[in-house]
């Protein structure tokens, strides 16, 4: 669904920057593949490049290096043709608009016919329990209610790509649980979901994988989602093994630039058999361990104990 190859983004110094200030490198050498129907968390410290990455994927910005494709198109072409469901981190509309008027206006911008727009808006008002607040102006809403309006507007049209920036910000515990159910529903419908968040606990509950950015670079791609009855292991090789994909179908690179992968096996016996097959075909195993460590601890370790994302 989403393919990035060597993507970089550099910003020129702004007018208020000191004379001779160097360009700011927000992203550098980002390569990854996000399959259709998966939910990925985008995590990292402040200034890691998360917002820049989302802006590039939505076509708001152009990369200064590398290529980005979404279903075979560049992001701007894809969004123009297919659209994207998007919740910005700071969702805001004119405060004098009512909830109902805002959603109806946005449904029109999504291209929904008037009758379909009314039906969709009514359904989302019910889904997010906003009907009792439909006549209220946005400026009078609590943070949690406004966030629910933001989620509703992101889902006005059915889009294959869903991009959510800090979607649980302001939601109470009950609505966080309901949001998790919504993400599962979107995944079952085949949507591809990107969730940028500082809440690592929520990312662990919501995402299949977490992309850890640090200083504009991919530090690690972590498998965090449940995979049914299989267990996930972190496999480190002494060198690349051509037979890895045959022995462990679906192996995912976990540390760009190093032969470290996330692999799955139904039980320790299956893992042992697969490792033996890998070794028989010339693979050299340096280390293998369960990958079930809490995401927060994994992120802390990857960042060297630095700032919590």
C-alpha positions in Angstrom: 0.0 0.0 0.0 2.7 2.5 1.1 6.2 2.4 -0.1 9.0 4.8 0.9 12.6 4.5 -0.6 15.3 6.7 0.8 13.0 9.6 1.7 14.4 12.8 3.1 13.0 16.2 3.8 15.1 19.3 4.5 13.6 22.7 5.4 15.3 25.9 4.5 15.8 28.3 7.4 12.9 30.6 8.0 12.9 34.4 7.8 13.4 34.7 11.6 16.4 32.3 11.6 19.9 33.8 12.3 21.9 34.8 9.2 23.8 31.8 7.8 21.7 29.2 9.7 22.0 25.8 8.1 19.0 23.9 6.6 17.1 21.6 9.0 17.0 17.9 8.1 13.7 16.7 9.3 13.9 13.2 7.7 16.8 11.3 6.1 17.0 7.9 4.4 13.5 6.7 5.4 12.7 3.4 3.7 9.7 1.2 4.7 6.7 -0.7 3.3 3.3 -0.6 5.0 1.0 -3.4 3.7 -2.7 -2.7 3.1 -5.0 -3.6 6.0 -2.5 -3.0 8.8 -2.4 -0.4 11.6 1.0 1.2 12.2 2.0 3.4 15.1 4.4 6.2 14.4 6.4 7.0 17.6 9.5 8.9 18.6 10.7 11.9 20.7 9.6 15.4 19.9 11.3 16.6 16.7 11.8 13.0 15.5 10.0 13.7 12.2 6.6 12.2 12.8 4.6 15.2 11.7 6.8 15.7 8.6 6.3 12.0 7.7 2.5 12.3 7.9 2.6 15.6 5.9 4.6 13.9 3.2 2.2 10.9 3.0 -0.8 13.2 2.7 0.8 15.2 -0.1 1.1 18.4 2.0 4.8 18.4 1.4 7.2 17.1 -1.3 10.3 15.1 -0.3 13.6 16.6 -1.0 15.1 13.1 -1.6 13.8 9.6 -2.4 10.4 8.5 -3.5 7.0 7.8 -1.9 4.2 5.7 -3.5 0.7 5.0 -2.2 -1.0 2.3 -4.2 1.3 3.1 -7.1 0.7 6.9 -7.1 2.7 9.7 -5.6 0.9 11.0 -2.4 -0.6 14.1 -3.9 -2.1 12.2 -6.9 -3.3 9.5 -4.6 -5.1 11.8 -2.2 -6.6 13.8 -5.1 -8.0 10.6 -6.7 -8.8 8.4 -3.7 -8.9 10.8 -0.7 -7.6 10.0 2.7 -9.3 10.0 6.2 -7.3 12.5 8.3 -7.4 13.7 11.9 -4.8 16.4 12.5 -3.2 16.7 15.9 -4.8 20.1 16.4 -8.3 19.6 15.0 -10.1 22.9 14.8 -12.9 24.7 12.8 -14.6 28.0 13.3 -15.8 28.0 16.9 -19.1 29.5 16.0 -20.1 26.5 13.8 -22.4 24.0 15.3 -21.4 20.3 15.4 -24.2 19.5 12.9 -23.3 22.3 10.6 -19.6 21.5 10.7 -20.1 17.8 9.8 -22.6 18.6 7.0 -20.2 21.2 5.5 -17.3 18.7 5.6 -19.4 16.0 4.1 -20.1 18.3 1.2 -16.4 18.9 0.8 -15.9 15.1 0.7 -18.1 15.0 -2.3 -21.1 13.2 -0.7 -24.4 13.9 -2.3 -26.9 15.8 -0.1 -29.0 12.8 0.8 -26.0 10.6 1.5 -24.3 13.3 3.4 -27.3 13.7 5.8 -27.5 9.9 6.4 -23.8 9.6 7.0 -23.7 12.6 9.4 -26.6 11.2 11.3 -25.0 7.8 11.6 -21.7 9.3 12.9 -23.6 11.5 15.4 -25.0 8.4 16.8 -21.8 6.4 16.6 -19.8 9.0 18.6 -22.8 9.9 20.8 -22.8 13.5 19.5 -26.5 13.8 18.7 -27.3 15.5 22.1 -24.6 18.0 21.2 -25.4 18.6 17.6 -26.7 22.1 18.1 -23.8 23.2 20.3 -21.1 25.4 18.8 -17.6 23.9 18.6 -16.1 26.6 20.8 -18.3 25.5 23.7 -17.3 21.8 23.5 -15.0 20.0 26.0 -11.7 18.6 24.7 -13.0 15.1 24.6 -16.2 16.1 22.7 -14.2 18.1 20.2 -11.9 15.1 19.6 -15.0 12.9 18.9 -16.1 15.4 16.3 -12.7 15.2 14.8 -12.9 11.4 14.6 -16.4 11.7 13.1 -15.2 14.1 10.4 -12.3 11.8 9.5 -14.8 9.0 8.8 -17.3 10.9 6.7 -16.2 9.1 3.6 -14.9 5.6 3.3 -11.2 5.9 2.5 -8.6 3.2 2.2 -5.9 5.3 3.9 -6.6 6.5 7.4 -4.1 8.9 9.1 -4.7 9.9 12.7 -2.4 12.2 14.6 -2.8 11.8 18.4 -6.3 10.4 18.0 -6.9 9.5 21.7 -5.8 12.9 23.1 -8.6 14.2 25.4 -10.7 11.0 25.2 -11.8 9.5 28.5 -11.1 5.8 29.3 -14.4 4.6 27.9 -13.9 6.3 24.6 -10.4 5.0 24.4 -11.8 1.5 24.6 -14.4 2.3 21.9 -11.7 3.8 19.7 -9.7 0.6 19.9 -12.8 -1.3 18.7 -13.1 1.3 15.9 -9.5 0.6 14.7 -10.2 -3.1 14.7 -13.3 -2.5 12.6 -11.3 -0.4 10.1 -8.7 -3.1 9.8 -11.3 -5.7 9.1 -12.5 -3.5 6.3 -9.1 -3.5 4.8 -8.1 0.0 5.7 -4.5 1.0 6.1 -4.1 3.0 9.3 -1.2 5.3 10.5 -1.5 6.5 14.1 1.0 9.0 15.4 1.0 9.1 19.2 3.1 9.8 22.3 1.0 7.3 24.2 3.0 4.1 23.8 0.4 2.1 25.8 -2.3 3.0 23.3 0.0 2.3 20.3 0.7 -1.2 21.7 -3.0 -1.9 22.0 -3.9 -0.4 18.5 -1.1 -1.1 16.1 0.3 -4.2 14.4 3.7 -2.5 14.1 5.4 0.6 15.5 7.7 2.7 13.5 10.3 4.4 15.8 11.7 7.6 14.4 14.6 9.4 16.0 16.3 12.6 14.7 14.6 12.0 11.3 15.8 8.5 10.8 14.1 5.1 11.3 15.6 3.7 14.5 13.5 0.5 14.5 10.3 -1.1 13.2 8.7 -3.1 16.1 6.1 -5.8 15.8 3.6 -5.0 18.6 0.3 -6.5 17.4 -1.1 -9.8 18.4 -0.8 -12.5 15.8 -3.3 -15.0 16.9 -1.8 -18.3 18.2 1.7 -17.5 17.1 4.6 -15.9 19.1 6.9 -13.3 17.8 10.7 -13.5 18.2 13.5 -11.1 17.6 16.1 -12.9 15.5 19.6 -11.5 15.0 21.9 -13.0 12.4 25.6 -12.7 12.0 25.1 -11.9 8.3 22.3 -11.7 5.9 20.9 -15.2 5.0 19.3 -15.6 1.6 17.1 -18.5 2.9 15.5 -16.4 5.7 12.3 -15.7 3.7 11.8 -19.3 2.9 12.4 -20.6 6.4 10.5 -17.7 8.2 7.8 -16.5 5.7 6.7 -13.0 6.7 10.0 -12.0 8.5 10.1 -8.3 9.1 13.3 -6.2 9.3 13.4 -4.8 12.8 16.6 -2.7 12.7 17.4 -1.0 9.4 21.0 -1.6 8.3 21.5 -4.7 10.4 20.4 -8.4 9.9 17.8 -8.3 12.7 14.3 -9.6 12.1 11.0 -10.2 13.7 9.8 -13.8 13.0 6.9 -15.9 14.2 6.4 -19.5 15.3 3.5 -21.4 16.8 5.6 -22.8 19.7 9.2 -23.3 20.8 9.3 -26.7 18.9 8.4 -25.0 15.6 10.9 -22.2 16.3 13.7 -24.8 16.9 12.8 -26.6 13.7 12.9 -23.4 11.7 16.2 -22.2 13.3 17.7 -25.6 12.5 16.6 -25.3 8.9 18.0 -21.8 8.7 21.4 -23.0 10.1 21.4 -26.0 7.7 21.1 -23.6 4.8 24.1 -21.5 5.9 22.4 -19.0 8.2 24.4 -18.0 11.3 22.2 -17.1 14.3 23.7 -14.6 16.7 20.8 -14.3 19.1 17.1 -15.1 19.4 14.7 -13.9 22.1 10.9 -13.4 22.6 9.7 -10.0 21.3 7.0 -9.6 23.9 8.7 -6.9 25.9 6.5 -3.9 26.6 6.7 -1.3 23.8 7.7 1.5 26.2 10.7 -0.5 27.4 11.7 -1.4 23.9 11.5 2.2 22.8 13.5 3.3 25.8 16.2 0.8 25.1 16.3 1.7 21.4 16.7 5.4 22.3 19.4 4.6 24.8 17.3 5.5 27.8 16.6 9.0 26.4 13.4 11.1 26.3 10.2 9.2 26.4 8.2 9.6 23.2 
